[in-house]
Amino acid sequence: MRVTAVIADTAAELAGGPASIHKAFEGATLVDAPDASGALVRSIEPGSAAAQAGLRADDVIVGANRGRVGNLRELRERDADAAAFADLMAQARSRLARLYASGAPRVEMRARKAEVLAGLAGKMRALEQRRGVTYPLYEDWIAAGLNNARLASVSTYYGCLAGFRRVLAESGNDLARFYAAVRELSRLPRTERDARLCVALDQPAGS
């Protein structure tokens, strides 16, 4: 039995199957692992995206989003938490964009920016408390000081993720074809590449 740690996205036994959360799990059957030790890969369909991603039967997925998980429910919760944190950051980035466009004096702008970032830190901590979890990555960000670069990195990741998933689907979930397609995209001018892959996440979900 191998132990596999999943750091970014997660999978769960949903109506749409594991692939409804992450294409890399298409072709995998996931169940709760014994003794609350994670999510067990019960079987893998030969030639599937899960097989190409390197998953094997009897692998155990033990973590997602930089935290340990004990079962499929916790995997789903980690995924929901990641989306909630991303939405908070999108809201803060939207407020900052309006602030920068306001033409406020430099001193006032600096003070209001600090208020926005302090408010974001408070909301992130409040979310952790509601969930009863602590995310070391976000705690490190807060301790080091939230800034535009960190917010932009989250926006870029979530803004482009759907585009990369679309490229994977267009590649027939074949990783070799996917990597070749991504290499071709990397040769495009940045504006054209972003237009094909990414959407702006400066507005919070539902706005």
N, C-alpha and C positions, 0 to 999 in steps of 0.2 A: 504494500500500500504506500503510495506517495502522498505527500502533503503539498497542496497547491495553495499559495496565497494569492488572492485577487485584490489588487490595490485600487483599481478604478471603479468599473461598473460591476453590477451584481446580477445574479440570476435567481429565479424562484419558480416553484411549481405553480404556475398560473394557468388561467384558461387558455392563454395563447402559447403556453410552454416557455421554457427557458429563453428561447430566442426572442421572445417579446420584450425582454429586458436588455439582452446583449446578443448580437448576431454570432459572437464567438461561441455561444453555447448551443447553437442550433445543431440538433442531432444528438444532444446529450439528455439523459434522463437523470434528474437530480432528486434526491430524497434527503430527509434528515439523517445525519450520521449518528451512529450509536454514542451514547454517553454525552450528548450535547457537545460533540467535538467539531461540528461544522456541517457542511452540506456534502453528502456523498454522491459521487458520480456513479450511478448504478450501471449504466451502459452507454456506449458510444456507437453511433451509426457510422460504419466505414465510409470514408471519403467525405464526411460532413465537415462543416466549418469547425465544430468542436474537435474533430479528429485532427484537422489541419492545424488548429491552435495548440495541439500537443496534449490535450486532455485524454486521459485513459480511464477505463473502468476501474473503480475502487480508489480513484483520487479523492482527496478530501479538500474542499475549499474552506479554509479556516479564517479568512479575513477579507474585508472590503473597506475601501476608503480609510485605510490606515488604522483599522480597528479589528479586533477579533470578533468572530461570529460563531454561535453555537448551533444554528439551525437555519432553515430556509426563511422563517419569519424574520429573523434578525438580518438576513441578507436583504430582504425587502425593506426593512426599516433603515438600514444603512443607505440604501439607494434613495429613499424618501428624504433622509436627512441631508444628503448631498444636494438634492434639488432645492431644499428649503434654504440651505446656506447660500447657494448660488443666487436664489431669488433675493435674499437680503442684500447681497453684494450688488446685484443689478439695480436695486432700488437706490442704494447709496451712490452708485456711479451715475445714475440719472440725476440725483440731486446735485452732485458735483458738477455735472455738465451744465445744468441750469445756472449754478452759481458762477461758473467761469464765463458764461454768456451774459451775465447780468451787468458787467462793467463796474462792479463794486470796487471801492478803493482797496489797494493791496492789503492794508492792515485788516480791514473788515473781512476781506475775502479769506485771509489766512485764519482768522478767528472762526469764521463760519465753516471753513473746511475742517478745522479741528473738531468742531461740534458734530459735524456729520460723521466723521470717522470714529469719534468717541461713542456716538449713538449706535453706530454699527457694531462696535465691540460689545456694547451692552446687550444688544439684541442677539448677538451670536452666543453670548454667555447665557442669556435667558433661554434660548432654544436648547442649549445643552442641558440646562437644569430641568426643562420640561421633559426632555427625552430621558433624563437620568444617565447621561453619558458624557464623556469628555473626549474631545478630539485633539490629540497632541499637536497636529499640524496647525489647526486654527489657534490653539493656545499659543503656539510659537509665534504665529503672525501677530497676535494681539500684543504679546510681550515685546516683540521687536518693533511694534508700531505699524498699524495698517497704513497703506499708502496706495497711490494710484496704480503703481506697477502690479501690486498683488491683485487689485480689483480687475485690472485689465487682463491678467493671466487667466483668471477664472472666466471672464467674459469670452475670451478667445477660445478656451477649451470647450465650453458649452455651446458657444455660437457655431463652432466648426464641427462638433461631434456628429450632428445629424448628416452633414455633408459627407463626412468620411464613411458613415454607415451606408449612405446611398451608393457611394463608389464601391463599397464592399459588395452590396447587393447586385449592382450592375456587373460586377466581376464574377457573378455566380457563386459568391462566398468562397472563391478560390484565392487563397492568400498570395500565391505567386503572381496571379493576374492583378490582384489588388495593389501589391507593392509596385508592380510595373506602372499601373495607372497613376499611383501617387508620385512616382518619379517623374512622370510626364507632367503632372500638375506643378511640380516644384520648379519646372523650367519656365513656367509662365510668369509674366510680370505680376507683382504682388496684388495689384488692384484686380486684375482679371482672375487670379487664383482665388482671392477672397470672395469675389462675386459668385464664383461657381460653388464654393464650399460653405461659406459662412453667412450668418445673419447677425445683425446687431442685437445685443442683449442689454442695451442701456435702459430699456423699459422693463419693469417688473412684469412677471407673468400675469396675464389677465387685465393688463392696463390698456 
